[in-house]
Amino acid sequence: MKTIQFVKPALISTLGLLIFSQIHASEALRIMPHEAPDACNAEAAQIRVTVNNVGSGGVLNVELYDDPENFLFKKGRKRKIRIPAAVGQQKVCMNLDQPGTYAVAVYHDRDGDRKLKKRWNLLPREPFGLSNNPENPDGFPQFSDSAFTTGRLGADIVVNLREPDER
């Protein structure tokens, strides 16, 4: 009887910790309905992004821009897709209202806190990549370096995530 009295509170405590940790984990990785990707369809007007070099854990963020003046700023973002990150290559698709000139930015939010970690000089501290895979620019990335034009059926692009420099 004494063993049961000891085991029961320990079991309840352990279950409580497990439930709390699951709730905390799902909060960190919460993805809103408007952030979900569209179903990939080569016959639809959409941007189909293949992301290489994805690590495990956290969230993969794919952002679409069409405003050169506000590239990489929230007010210039046309769409943001978030999916759980998985090791290797992932494909994310987003429907387009109309053909045009766009740029895509992708980052791996390792801890899922919905923020890109940055250094003092605003360079990313988490894996990051842009459409057209431009080399490391000396300054802030330019829309023109990452821009591509879509046709009637959109575009297929590849973004290679790179680990940030430790400079």
MDAnalysis code that builds the backbone (N, CA, C; Angstrom):
import MDAnalysis as mda
import numpy as np

u = mda.Universe.empty(501, n_residues=167, atom_resindex=np.repeat(np.arange(167), 3), trajectory=True)
u.add_TopologyAttr("name", ["N", "CA", "C"] * 167)
u.add_TopologyAttr("resid", np.arange(1, 168))
u.add_TopologyAttr("resname", ["MET", "LYS", "THR", "ILE", "GLN", "PHE", "VAL", "LYS", "PRO", "ALA", "LEU", "ILE", "SER", "THR", "LEU", "GLY", "LEU", "LEU", "ILE", "PHE", "SER", "GLN", "ILE", "HIS", "ALA", "SER", "GLU", "ALA", "LEU", "ARG", "ILE", "MET", "PRO", "HIS", "GLU", "ALA", "PRO", "ASP", "ALA", "CYS", "ASN", "ALA", "GLU", "ALA", "ALA", "GLN", "ILE", "ARG", "VAL", "THR", "VAL", "ASN", "ASN", "VAL", "GLY", "SER", "GLY", "GLY", "VAL", "LEU", "ASN", "VAL", "GLU", "LEU", "TYR", "ASP", "ASP", "PRO", "GLU", "ASN", "PHE", "LEU", "PHE", "LYS", "LYS", "GLY", "ARG", "LYS", "ARG", "LYS", "ILE", "ARG", "ILE", "PRO", "ALA", "ALA", "VAL", "GLY", "GLN", "GLN", "LYS", "VAL", "CYS", "MET", "ASN", "LEU", "ASP", "GLN", "PRO", "GLY", "THR", "TYR", "ALA", "VAL", "ALA", "VAL", "TYR", "HIS", "ASP", "ARG", "ASP", "GLY", "ASP", "ARG", "LYS", "LEU", "LYS", "LYS", "ARG", "TRP", "ASN", "LEU", "LEU", "PRO", "ARG", "GLU", "PRO", "PHE", "GLY", "LEU", "SER", "ASN", "ASN", "PRO", "GLU", "ASN", "PRO", "ASP", "GLY", "PHE", "PRO", "GLN", "PHE", "SER", "ASP", "SER", "ALA", "PHE", "THR", "THR", "GLY", "ARG", "LEU", "GLY", "ALA", "ASP", "ILE", "VAL", "VAL", "ASN", "LEU", "ARG", "GLU", "PRO", "ASP", "GLU", "ARG"])
u.atoms.positions = np.array([
    [0.821, -1.193, 0.000],
    [0.000, 0.000, 0.000],
    [0.863, 1.255, 0.000],
    [1.978, 1.246, 0.794],
    [2.857, 2.406, 0.842],
    [3.519, 2.645, -0.513],
    [3.842, 1.566, -1.238],
    [4.468, 1.699, -2.552],
    [3.523, 2.407, -3.509],
    [2.254, 2.050, -3.496],
    [1.265, 2.670, -4.373],
    [1.117, 4.143, -4.034],
    [1.126, 4.481, -2.732],
    [0.997, 5.877, -2.326],
    [2.192, 6.692, -2.826],
    [3.367, 6.106, -2.896],
    [4.561, 6.812, -3.374],
    [4.565, 6.902, -4.911],
    [4.206, 5.795, -5.570],
    [4.254, 5.721, -7.031],
    [3.210, 6.634, -7.661],
    [2.030, 6.691, -7.093],
    [0.943, 7.481, -7.668],
    [1.311, 8.963, -7.793],
    [1.788, 9.640, -6.735],
    [2.166, 11.050, -6.899],
    [3.329, 11.238, -7.889],
    [4.282, 10.300, -7.888],
    [5.412, 10.414, -8.816],
    [4.922, 10.275, -10.251],
    [3.999, 9.351, -10.482],
    [3.443, 9.144, -11.815],
    [2.662, 10.377, -12.261],
    [1.868, 10.936, -11.400],
    [1.094, 12.136, -11.721],
    [2.031, 13.301, -12.037],
    [3.081, 13.449, -11.253],
    [4.053, 14.514, -11.489],
    [4.742, 14.348, -12.836],
    [5.158, 13.133, -13.144],
    [5.831, 12.854, -14.423],
    [4.898, 13.134, -15.594],
    [3.650, 12.680, -15.497],
    [2.679, 12.945, -16.564],
    [2.446, 14.443, -16.732],
    [2.392, 15.157, -15.636],
    [2.219, 16.614, -15.706],
    [3.358, 17.278, -16.453],
    [4.602, 16.850, -16.168],
    [5.766, 17.406, -16.867],
    [5.724, 17.085, -18.354],
    [5.331, 15.858, -18.692],
    [5.234, 15.475, -20.103],
    [4.182, 16.307, -20.831],
    [3.035, 16.482, -20.221],
    [1.968, 17.280, -20.834],
    [2.423, 18.728, -20.996],
    [3.043, 19.290, -19.945],
    [3.528, 20.678, -20.020],
    [4.547, 20.840, -21.123],
    [5.493, 19.883, -21.242],
    [6.529, 20.008, -22.266],
    [5.926, 19.879, -23.659],
    [4.906, 19.032, -23.848],
    [4.245, 18.905, -25.146],
    [3.491, 20.192, -25.491],
    [2.808, 20.785, -24.546],
    [2.099, 22.045, -24.785],
    [3.098, 23.127, -25.148],
    [4.194, 23.211, -24.409],
    [5.220, 24.228, -24.684],
    [5.824, 24.028, -26.073],
    [6.114, 22.777, -26.438],
    [6.694, 22.490, -27.754],
    [5.727, 22.854, -28.865],
    [4.435, 22.540, -28.716],
    [3.483, 22.856, -29.775],
    [3.257, 24.351, -29.886],
    [3.367, 25.088, -28.786],
    [3.258, 26.537, -28.859],
    [4.410, 27.114, -29.664],
    [5.621, 26.634, -29.421],
    [6.787, 27.159, -30.112],
    [6.703, 26.906, -31.607],
    [6.079, 25.804, -32.013],
    [6.001, 25.464, -33.428],
    [4.627, 25.747, -34.015],
    [3.845, 26.558, -33.363],
    [2.498, 26.801, -33.875],
    [2.570, 27.473, -35.246],
    [1.764, 26.963, -36.138],
    [1.699, 27.489, -37.494],
    [0.256, 27.884, -37.737],
    [0.056, 29.136, -38.077],
    [-1.283, 29.668, -38.294],
    [-1.820, 29.170, -39.639],
    [-3.139, 29.065, -39.775],
    [-3.712, 28.582, -41.043],
    [-3.250, 29.385, -42.268],
    [-3.105, 30.696, -42.140],
    [-2.687, 31.505, -43.293],
    [-1.198, 31.322, -43.629],
    [-0.450, 30.614, -42.772],
    [0.968, 30.364, -43.023],
    [1.216, 28.993, -43.665],
    [0.164, 28.217, -43.856],
    [0.306, 26.874, -44.423],
    [0.597, 26.960, -45.918],
    [1.387, 26.036, -46.434],
    [1.677, 26.044, -47.872],
    [0.463, 25.571, -48.678],
    [0.476, 25.896, -49.956],
    [-0.545, 25.392, -50.873],
    [-0.074, 24.033, -51.400],
    [-1.010, 23.225, -51.859],
    [-0.654, 21.934, -52.457],
    [0.114, 22.197, -53.749],
    [1.227, 21.504, -53.931],
    [2.050, 21.687, -55.124],
    [1.327, 21.137, -56.350],
    [1.361, 21.945, -57.436],
    [0.696, 21.553, -58.662],
    [1.418, 22.234, -59.827],
    [2.103, 21.450, -60.636],
    [2.872, 21.993, -61.758],
    [1.988, 22.666, -62.798],
    [0.679, 22.412, -62.758],
    [-0.246, 23.016, -63.719],
    [-0.914, 24.272, -63.174],
    [-0.540, 24.697, -61.977],
    [-1.140, 25.887, -61.361],
    [-0.150, 27.041, -61.377],
    [-0.691, 28.250, -61.312],
    [0.158, 29.442, -61.215],
    [0.638, 29.539, -59.771],
    [1.843, 29.055, -59.553],
    [2.394, 29.078, -58.202],
    [3.915, 29.068, -58.260],
    [4.502, 29.463, -57.141],
    [5.952, 29.357, -56.992],
    [6.209, 28.090, -56.199],
    [7.008, 27.216, -56.789],
    [7.361, 25.943, -56.178],
    [8.828, 26.041, -55.770],
    [9.057, 26.103, -54.453],
    [10.393, 26.333, -53.908],
    [10.943, 25.027, -53.350],
    [12.091, 24.600, -53.862],
    [12.810, 23.463, -53.304],
    [13.916, 24.035, -52.428],
    [13.915, 23.660, -51.163],
    [14.897, 24.176, -50.203],
    [15.860, 23.045, -49.854],
    [17.143, 23.284, -50.078],
    [18.186, 22.304, -49.777],
    [18.892, 22.649, -48.472],
    [19.500, 21.645, -47.865],
    [20.338, 21.801, -46.666],
    [19.550, 22.171, -45.412],
    [18.329, 21.680, -45.295],
    [17.511, 21.963, -44.114],
    [17.980, 21.069, -42.976],
    [18.051, 21.632, -41.776],
    [18.409, 20.868, -40.588],
    [17.165, 20.379, -39.873],
    [17.367, 19.687, -38.776],
    [16.228, 19.146, -38.031],
    [15.745, 20.126, -36.968],
    [14.505, 19.964, -36.599],
    [13.909, 20.743, -35.525],
    [13.553, 22.148, -35.943],
    [12.635, 22.740, -35.228],
    [12.236, 24.108, -35.504],
    [11.326, 24.216, -36.708],
    [11.365, 25.394, -37.336],
    [10.439, 25.721, -38.408],
    [11.199, 26.270, -39.607],
    [10.779, 25.859, -40.795],
    [11.311, 26.411, -42.029],
    [10.374, 27.517, -42.481],
    [10.914, 28.715, -42.704],
    [10.142, 29.884, -43.128],
    [10.492, 30.221, -44.563],
    [9.470, 30.371, -45.396],
    [9.652, 30.743, -46.801],
    [8.827, 32.006, -47.015],
    [9.505, 33.084, -47.414],
    [8.847, 34.380, -47.561],
    [8.922, 34.861, -48.996],
    [7.807, 35.409, -49.500],
    [7.709, 35.894, -50.872],
    [7.620, 37.409, -50.867],
    [8.426, 38.032, -51.722],
    [8.462, 39.494, -51.844],
    [8.248, 39.899, -53.293],
    [7.584, 41.046, -53.499],
    [7.439, 41.605, -54.842],
    [7.716, 43.102, -54.859],
    [8.180, 43.637, -53.750],
    [8.440, 45.073, -53.606],
    [9.936, 45.308, -53.412],
    [10.640, 45.767, -54.458],
    [12.086, 45.967, -54.342],
    [12.490, 46.942, -53.238],
    [11.652, 47.926, -52.956],
    [11.981, 48.934, -51.941],
    [11.898, 48.390, -50.518],
    [11.141, 47.331, -50.324],
    [10.950, 46.785, -48.976],
    [11.326, 45.306, -48.897],
    [12.320, 44.918, -49.696],
    [12.781, 43.532, -49.701],
    [13.354, 43.179, -48.331],
    [12.909, 42.065, -47.796],
    [13.306, 41.511, -46.497],
    [12.744, 42.272, -45.303],
    [11.799, 43.161, -45.548],
    [11.101, 43.848, -44.467],
    [9.655, 43.367, -44.433],
    [9.084, 43.309, -43.246],
    [7.727, 42.784, -43.072],
    [6.724, 43.477, -43.985],
    [6.814, 44.796, -44.112],
    [5.821, 45.517, -44.910],
    [5.948, 45.214, -46.403],
    [7.074, 44.641, -46.832],
    [7.245, 44.286, -48.232],
    [6.927, 42.827, -48.532],
    [6.628, 42.075, -47.491],
    [6.380, 40.641, -47.660],
    [4.969, 40.403, -48.183],
    [4.865, 39.643, -49.257],
    [3.569, 39.321, -49.853],
    [2.953, 38.081, -49.200],
    [3.808, 37.130, -48.825],
    [3.320, 35.884, -48.221],
    [4.417, 35.248, -47.392],
    [4.025, 34.567, -46.320],
    [4.965, 33.826, -45.486],
    [4.398, 32.439, -45.249],
    [5.220, 31.429, -45.554],
    [4.852, 30.028, -45.341],
    [5.738, 29.488, -44.231],
    [5.144, 28.713, -43.331],
    [5.909, 28.079, -42.251],
    [5.544, 26.601, -42.229],
    [6.574, 25.750, -42.164],
    [6.360, 24.307, -42.041],
    [7.388, 23.753, -41.055],
    [7.075, 22.642, -40.402],
    [8.080, 22.022, -39.530],
    [9.310, 21.650, -40.354],
    [10.481, 21.959, -39.835],
    [11.726, 21.656, -40.544],
    [12.050, 20.175, -40.425],
    [12.535, 19.613, -41.529],
    [12.971, 18.216, -41.562],
    [14.303, 18.163, -42.302],
    [15.163, 17.270, -41.893],
    [16.507, 17.168, -42.456],
    [16.471, 16.898, -43.959],
    [17.312, 17.634, -44.675],
    [17.491, 17.380, -46.105],
    [16.855, 18.431, -46.983],
    [16.008, 17.958, -47.893],
    [15.375, 18.830, -48.887],
    [13.877, 18.890, -48.617],
    [13.304, 20.092, -48.719],
    [11.868, 20.259, -48.548],
    [11.326, 21.096, -49.687],
    [10.079, 20.834, -50.065],
    [9.440, 21.589, -51.135],
    [8.242, 22.326, -50.560],
    [8.148, 23.610, -50.908],
    [7.073, 24.472, -50.434],
    [6.471, 25.169, -51.646],
    [5.149, 25.166, -51.733],
    [4.476, 25.802, -52.864],
    [3.503, 26.864, -52.381],
    [3.409, 27.933, -53.174],
    [2.462, 28.997, -52.852],
    [1.832, 29.506, -54.138],
    [0.503, 29.601, -54.124],
    [-0.241, 30.060, -55.284],
    [0.000, 31.546, -55.525],
    [-0.083, 31.937, -56.797],
    [0.108, 33.332, -57.186],
    [-1.198, 33.919, -57.700],
    [-1.417, 35.189, -57.393],
    [-2.565, 35.905, -57.945],
    [-2.332, 36.229, -59.415],
    [-1.074, 36.567, -59.737],
    [-0.734, 36.960, -61.104],
    [0.760, 36.764, -61.339],
    [1.157, 36.588, -62.599],
    [2.585, 36.508, -62.904],
    [3.252, 37.838, -62.560],
    [4.541, 37.781, -62.303],
    [5.263, 39.006, -61.975],
    [6.700, 38.712, -61.625],
    [7.345, 39.717, -61.055],
    [8.731, 39.577, -60.609],
    [8.722, 39.468, -59.096],
    [9.356, 38.424, -58.601],
    [9.341, 38.109, -57.179],
    [10.744, 37.748, -56.703],
    [10.909, 37.700, -55.384],
    [12.116, 37.180, -54.747],
    [11.666, 36.384, -53.529],
    [12.438, 35.357, -53.192],
    [12.104, 34.491, -52.064],
    [13.260, 34.498, -51.063],
    [12.922, 34.589, -49.791],
    [13.887, 34.456, -48.701],
    [13.446, 33.268, -47.851],
    [14.414, 32.453, -47.434],
    [14.125, 31.270, -46.623],
    [15.063, 31.268, -45.431],
    [14.543, 30.928, -44.257],
    [15.425, 30.711, -43.110],
    [14.895, 29.593, -42.237],
    [15.833, 28.950, -41.537],
    [15.505, 27.858, -40.635],
    [15.495, 28.417, -39.218],
    [14.304, 28.608, -38.685],
    [14.114, 29.086, -37.314],
    [14.294, 27.874, -36.398],
    [15.525, 27.647, -35.990],
    [15.871, 26.412, -35.277],
    [15.066, 26.181, -34.007],
    [14.768, 27.242, -33.266],
    [14.037, 27.050, -32.018],
    [12.540, 27.337, -32.163],
    [12.098, 27.688, -33.365],
    [10.677, 27.881, -33.613],
    [10.063, 29.061, -32.893],
    [10.868, 30.066, -32.542],
    [10.323, 31.210, -31.801],
    [9.761, 32.310, -32.706],
    [9.666, 32.035, -34.007],
    [9.087, 32.946, -34.994],
    [9.967, 34.163, -35.283],
    [11.256, 34.070, -34.952],
    [12.165, 35.194, -35.183],
    [13.479, 34.693, -35.766],
    [14.000, 35.419, -36.737],
    [15.321, 35.132, -37.278],
    [16.347, 35.766, -36.346],
    [17.225, 34.954, -35.811],
    [18.291, 35.489, -34.949],
    [19.266, 36.258, -35.825],
    [19.678, 37.444, -35.355],
    [20.595, 38.287, -36.128],
    [21.754, 38.732, -35.261],
    [22.863, 39.003, -35.921],
    [24.035, 39.564, -35.258],
    [23.860, 41.074, -35.119],
    [24.819, 41.702, -34.513],
    [24.783, 43.152, -34.319],
    [24.725, 43.882, -35.662],
    [25.305, 43.279, -36.726],
    [25.343, 43.917, -38.042],
    [24.178, 43.466, -38.924],
    [23.166, 42.855, -38.336],
    [21.938, 42.380, -38.964],
    [22.106, 41.148, -39.851],
    [23.295, 40.571, -39.915],
    [23.477, 39.329, -40.652],
    [22.847, 38.190, -39.854],
    [22.283, 37.189, -40.541],
    [21.590, 36.107, -39.833],
    [22.525, 35.224, -39.015],
    [21.975, 34.714, -37.914],
    [22.689, 33.743, -37.082],
    [22.103, 32.348, -37.245],
    [21.087, 32.218, -38.103],
    [20.469, 30.929, -38.388],
    [20.599, 30.684, -39.895],
    [20.512, 29.420, -40.337],
    [20.637, 29.131, -41.769],
    [19.658, 29.966, -42.593],
    [20.152, 30.508, -43.701],
    [19.410, 31.486, -44.490],
    [19.749, 31.313, -45.962],
    [18.801, 31.597, -46.843],
    [19.064, 31.546, -48.278],
    [18.089, 32.416, -49.038],
    [18.474, 32.788, -50.255],
    [17.659, 33.638, -51.119],
    [17.502, 32.983, -52.484],
    [16.427, 33.329, -53.188],
    [16.269, 32.851, -54.558],
    [17.447, 33.327, -55.392],
    [17.811, 32.564, -56.389],
    [18.998, 32.769, -57.231],
    [20.298, 32.480, -56.481],
    [20.223, 32.172, -55.203],
    [21.399, 31.816, -54.401],
    [22.577, 32.758, -54.611],
    [22.370, 34.081, -54.415],
    [23.488, 35.007, -54.606],
    [24.603, 34.743, -53.594],
    [25.817, 35.019, -53.996],
    [26.956, 34.890, -53.080],
    [26.782, 35.897, -51.944],
    [27.521, 35.709, -50.876],
    [27.419, 36.628, -49.744],
    [27.695, 38.053, -50.197],
    [26.684, 38.908, -50.140],
    [26.922, 40.301, -50.512],
    [27.706, 41.013, -49.413],
    [28.380, 42.098, -49.794],
    [29.115, 42.881, -48.803],
    [28.166, 43.678, -47.922],
    [26.988, 43.986, -48.446],
    [26.008, 44.751, -47.686],
    [24.698, 44.002, -47.605],
    [23.637, 44.740, -47.368],
    [22.298, 44.173, -47.259],
    [21.897, 43.586, -48.613],
    [21.323, 42.386, -48.657],
    [20.935, 41.780, -49.940],
    [19.972, 42.677, -50.720],
    [20.145, 42.682, -52.028],
    [19.302, 43.488, -52.911],
    [18.253, 42.611, -53.596],
    [17.073, 43.162, -53.793],
    [15.992, 42.469, -54.490],
    [16.458, 42.013, -55.871],
    [17.178, 42.857, -56.565],
    [17.603, 42.551, -57.938],
    [18.493, 41.300, -57.999],
    [19.240, 41.014, -56.951],
    [20.099, 39.822, -56.929],
    [19.302, 38.531, -56.767],
    [18.102, 38.630, -56.224],
    [17.292, 37.443, -55.945],
    [16.025, 37.372, -56.793],
    [15.772, 38.396, -57.600],
    [14.521, 38.487, -58.355],
    [14.464, 37.478, -59.503],
    [13.262, 36.982, -59.756],
    [12.978, 36.109, -60.897],
    [11.584, 36.448, -61.383],
    [11.316, 36.164, -62.646],
    [10.020, 36.473, -63.236],
    [9.270, 35.175, -63.481],
    [7.989, 35.175, -63.118],
    [7.167, 33.985, -63.293],
    [6.416, 34.060, -64.617],
    [6.077, 32.907, -65.132],
    [5.236, 32.816, -66.315],
    [3.806, 32.501, -65.905],
    [3.024, 32.067, -66.856],
    [1.615, 31.747, -66.619],
    [1.461, 30.637, -65.578],
    [2.405, 29.691, -65.559],
    [2.349, 28.590, -64.591],
    [3.320, 28.779, -63.429],
    [3.700, 30.016, -63.169],
    [4.563, 30.293, -62.030],
    [6.012, 29.980, -62.326],
    [6.705, 29.462, -61.324],
    [8.133, 29.171, -61.467],
    [8.544, 28.107, -60.468],
    [9.576, 27.370, -60.849],
    [10.213, 26.400, -59.964],
    [11.583, 26.972, -59.623],
    [11.855, 27.143, -58.337],
    [13.145, 27.694, -57.924],
    [13.773, 26.803, -56.854],
    [15.077, 26.965, -56.692],
    [15.828, 26.225, -55.679],
    [16.544, 27.236, -54.799],
    [16.443, 27.045, -53.500],
    [17.157, 27.883, -52.531],
    [18.033, 26.961, -51.691],
    [19.316, 27.281, -51.639],
    [20.258, 26.520, -50.822],
    [20.504, 27.267, -49.516],
    [20.069, 26.673, -48.414],
    [20.336, 27.280, -47.115],
    [21.824, 27.190, -46.821],
    [22.359, 28.251, -46.240],
    [23.764, 28.267, -45.836],
    [23.849, 28.595, -44.355],
    [24.770, 27.926, -43.725],
    [25.063, 28.254, -42.329],
    [25.679, 29.653, -42.315],
    [25.317, 30.454, -41.336],
    [25.881, 31.808, -41.287],
    [27.375, 31.773, -40.986],
    [28.090, 32.767, -41.531],
    [29.506, 32.927, -41.223],
    [29.638, 33.278, -39.754],
    [30.728, 32.867, -39.162],
    [30.954, 33.150, -37.740],
    [31.784, 34.423, -37.548],
    [31.736, 35.305, -38.535],
    [32.495, 36.557, -38.424],
    [31.852, 37.523, -37.482],
])
